[in-house]
Amino acid sequence: MIARVFTLLILVVSATAPARALPSFAVQTGQPCAACHVGAFGPQLKPYGRDFKLHGYVASDGQDHGPPLAMQVQTSFTHTGEPQAGGAAPGFRPNDNVAIDVLSLYYAGKITTDTGAFIELAYNGIQQQPQWGNIDIRHAAEGELFNKDLIWGQTVNNAPTVSDPWNSTPVWGFPYNRSSLAPLPMAATLIDGELAQRLAGGGFYTLWNDLVYAEFDLYKGLAPPGLQFVGEVPIDAGPQTDSVVPYVRLAFIKDWEKHHAEIGAYGLYADGVVPGGGQTFGLPIRATDIAVDGTYQYIDNPAKVTSDMISAHTTFIHEDSTVTAAGAGLLFGTPNHALDTFRADVSYSIGATITPTVQYFRTSGTPDPIYWSTPTGSPNSDGVIFEVAYVPFGKPDSPFPNFNLRLAVQYVNYFTFNGVSTNAGANNNVYISLWIVAHL
């Protein structure tokens, strides 16, 4: 099946106009993928890519290339340390599964002179249903404040941190794709992807003097009909809320000739949230997530888009949550729970072609056997991810400028999984993914 999909995509690509990035972006700008992305493939951004996003996805070569449409297919093979009883997912075997993870159609580029968008409509091959993916529609403008350059704009999006231009925050953080057929730890903070696509909203952002970035967004949780519309089915598989969720972001950045550094903070507040999977027996919680993050990049030769690069990211997220129902302390032992998540990764991109990455991750929190539903009542998990990605195209001299692909081998090794260290390796997994994009 994968071979047939790959052949079909090659035929489609051969009939389309040349492209070089999330291909519609590349056609619009006339730049290769390597100009914007570490390793010549998204989503990890270089300085030019961050600038393109902050200016609203509207930079172009001045020519009319038609609607900025692109397509994507992700296929994969997953092997876990031990077979999963009952199958890795409905319709899949207990182990050694080949899958078409996702088929996506993107509108990615300029809408008007000052307005652009990144919009993904996907078919989830694991859940076998259509879904809306990440959405970020923005309008940007430029000016001055205190005689210093100022960028400001508005964003409409569907996930906290999806609008962020750094890869140290959750939506665009490493790993950039991972297996949906391997076990994942049960505990996660709301801002760490739990609310993605389950709310909608927007706000304002600004970058002053290439030094200070600030953003403020307000979101509203989607009601069950809205969750069904965006493909979040079953609707109780993830958190639900009908409250307004504020999100705030502040970052300080500095660019030198070969170096880029960023340090910042971000967070959200959510009330009346019912966690998914029956975690709190349908009782609502109130949660505050506060996080800090950092990014560092070193470009060996800034004048060369295929220059070797070092990239490093880290983030620490702290969540305080309270089960707000009366008598919750009697049911859970305590109505208050804390959860901390830490991640740090470093990659070395060789010629924008081969990019090895290693990441350490850890989640820990207040033990409570009823609240977390883990074997010991502990939410603790930690481990290491190793990945090597290979991108043959996306460079100025690419022989196939009308599409790009990323082949990656990823190994996830758990030291602790859902509070248990004994036999945590049963959840280790090897994930081999092929990620192909093409301009339409």
Secondary structure, 3 states (H helix, E strand, C coil): CHHHHHHHHHHHHHCCCCCCCCHHHHHHHCCCHHHHEHHHCCCCECHHHHHHHHCCCCCCCCCCCCCCEEEEEEEEEEEECCCCCCCCCCCCCCCCEEEEEEEEEEEEEECCCCEEEEEEEEEECCCCEEEEEEEEEEEEEEEEECCEEEEEEEEEECCCCCCCCCCCCCCCCCCCCCCCCCCCCCCCCHHHHHCCCCEEEEEEEEEECCCEEEEEEEEEECCHHHHHHCCCCCHHHCCECCCEEEEEEEEEEEECCCEEEEEEEEEEEEEEEECCCCCCCCCCEEEEEEEEEEEEEEECCCCCCCCCEEEEEEEEEEEEEEECCCCHHHHHCCCEEEEEEEEEEEEEEECCCEEEEEEEEEEEECCCHHHHCCCCCCCCEEEEEEEEEECCCCCCCCCCCCEEEEEEEEEEEEEEECCECCCHHHHCEEEEEEEEEEEC
